[in-house]
Every structure is written in C-alpha cells, then in structure tokens.
Amino acid sequence: MGVVEVIYMMTILMVVTAFLFFCYVEFIKPTVLQIQLLGIHLTIVGGFLLLYEAQTIGMVSMLLGLAIGIYGSIKNSNVINQTDKSHKEISK
C-alpha cells in the first residue's frame, strides 16, 4: 500500500468512526435515509478507488458502505409501522 492509500483509509475510517460515535452518544440523530445515503457514498468512493488501483482501501470502503447501508435499513424498522398507524388515524 502506498502513502496515498493509507491517507485515504485513515480518512474514511475516521469519518465512519466519528459518525458511529456521534450516533451512539445521540449527539446527532440521522434519519434512515441519511444513513443509507452515507453507505451509498462510501460504496461509490470505494468503486472509484478500485478504478484508480487502490484495491485494498477500495474494497474496505465498499464493504463499509454496504454495512452502513444495511445498518440504516434495519435501524428503525418500527418507523414504517408508526407511519401506517398515523395514516389510518388521519383517514378516519
């Protein structure tokens, strides 16, 4: 791994660690869509890094993006049920 790949890896890991830490201490409260968008962006960045022959960090970034996207999908599964209840109450 070159110096540039190490800098990319440290930057991406710091951003993901900060995001997860701030979510854990409830300093920020991102919506499900925002979490999924972060995952998509990390996956796309990983794809570009794979194209520029930074294979290790590209694959790690893509896997982190996939994991964060899945986390965003399963984080608040009751939100859908709550919106269904509110729509039923409004329609009555």
Stockholm file with secondary structure:
# STOCKHOLM 1.0

chainA/1-92         MGVVEVIYMMTILMVVTAFLFFCYVEFIKPTVLQIQLLGIHLTIVGGFLLLYEAQTIGMVSMLLGLAIGIYGSIKNSNVINQTDKSHKEISK
#=GR chainA/1-92 SS CCHHHHHHHHHHHHHHHHHHHHHHTTSCCCCHHHHHHHHHHHHHHHHHHHHTTCHHHHHHHHHHHHHHHHHHHHHTTHHHHHHHHHHHHHHC
#=GC SS_cons        CCHHHHHHHHHHHHHHHHHHHHHHTTSCCCCHHHHHHHHHHHHHHHHHHHHTTCHHHHHHHHHHHHHHHHHHHHHTTHHHHHHHHHHHHHHC
//
